[in-house]
Amino acid sequence: MMEAIVAVYSDWGIGCCGTQSVVVSEDRKHFRTVTAGAAVIVGRKTLADFPGGKPLKNRLNIVITKQDIQIEGAIVVHSVEEAVAEAAKTDRCLCIGGESVYNQMFDYIDKVYVTKLEAKPDSDAFFPNLDADSAWRVTDPGEEKEENGLRYRFMVYERIK
């Protein structure tokens, strides 16, 4: 089973110009907790937005890129099939973005941890709207939280089998 984790805005936007427009510190902590010890699949451009542009610590980083490069601390793959094959070697794997990688991996994903932020900044990247997709259901609606006046929830969606 493949999982994903994503922070979305009210319109299911996930960012603009290669980065998150709105950041909630509790979401960063939630991300670290959910992904700790797991393998993660990430695109090269999203990796570049991480601190220092380096792979995440304490996780097996599988980076999808079209470029013929090596990234210290990561397994570099060039296709969804290669990413899925690497993920199959692990106990747990989460897709962590960006938009292109989410879209390429979407058919393999069965569970999504969604931080739903009640904000609608300009976005040029989006996650599929799971609320509008009858193949998905909310299995944990989370409880409403607030940080600096911004309301959000940690939710879980699962693909209906």
N, C-alpha and C positions, 0 to 999 in steps of 0.2 A: 504494500500500500504506500502510495506517495502522498505526501502532505504538502501544504503551502502555508506561508504566513505572509500577511500583507496588511498595511494600514491604508484605509480608503476614506475619501471624503464623501459627502452626501451624494455626489453624482458618480461615485465609484472611481473618481480620479485618484491617481497615486503619486503624481508629481509633475514638475514642470522643469524643462531645461536640464534634465538629468539629475534632479535632486528632489527631496521631499520639501514641499512648500511650508507645511505645518508639522512641527515636531512636538511630541508630548513625551516628557522624560519617563513617565510610567510605561509608555509603549516601548521605549528602548529596553527597559528592564524586563518587560514581558517577553520581548523578542529574545533576549539573552536566555531567559528561563526556558522558553519553549524549545529553542534550538540547541541548548547546551548538550554537548556530547553526541550530537547527530551529524550526519552528512548534510551539506547544503548545496543546492544547485543554484548558481548565480551567473548572470551575464557579465562579460568583461566591462561594459560601461557602468553597470551598477557597482561592480567591485571597485572601480575607480572612485566612486563616491564614498567608500568606506574610509574610516580614519587611516590616513597614510596610504590609501589605495591598496592596502594589503589584505590578504585573506583573514577571515575571522579566526581568532584563537579558540582552541579546544573544540574544533569542529573539522571534519574532513571537507574541504572546499573543492567542489567540482565546478570549474569555470567553463562555460560555453562561449566559444569565440570562433570567428571565421579566420582569424589571424593565425599565422604559424609562429606562435610565441611560447615561451615557457614562463611560468609564474611560480616563484619560490613559495613553497608551502601549499601548493594547489595541484590538483590534477586538471590538466587542460584537455578538453574534448571539443570536437568540431561538429557534432550533430546531436540531435535529441536521442537517437538510438545509442550513441556512445554514452551519453549522460545516464540514460536508463540502465544500461549495462553496468556502469560504475555504481549507481545507486543500489542495484540488486545485490551487490557485494556487502552492503551495510545492513545493520539492524533497523535503522530509521533514517529517512531522508526527507528534507523539506526543500521545496522550491522557494527561493526568496527574491526573485525578480531579476531584472525589471520586466516591463510590459512585454517585450518580445519573447523573453524566456517563459513568462507565465503563459502566454498564448501558445507557444510551441509545446509546453509540457501539460497543458490543461487537460487533455484526454487521459493522462496518466494519474491525475490528482483525484483523490477520493475524500480528502478532508482539508478544510481551510480554516486557519485561525485568522479571524478578521478583527482588526481594531477599527471600529467604525467611528470616525470623527465627525461631529456635527459642525462642519465647516465646508465651504465651497470656494476655495481659492482657484485661480486659473490653473488648469491642468492640460498637459499635452500628452499624458500617458494615463491609461486606464486599465483597471482590472475588470474582467467580465462581471456584470451585475448578477450576482447569485440570487438576489431577491426576485428577479424577473425570469429566472431559469427554473422551470418545473422539475428539472433533474436534480435539484439541490433543495435541502431543507435545513433550517436552523435547529441544531441539537443542543445548543447552549446560548441563550440570548444575552447572557452576562448581565451585570447590573450597571446602571448608569453611574459614571464617575465624572469628576470635574477637575481640571487643572488650569489655573489662570483664566477662569471664565469659559473655558472650552469643554463642552460635554463630549463624552466618548464612552464606548463599551468594548469589552473584549468578548467577542462572539465566536462560536464554532459552527461551521456549516459542514454537512456531509452529503456526498452524492447518494441519491436514492438508488438502491440496487434492485 
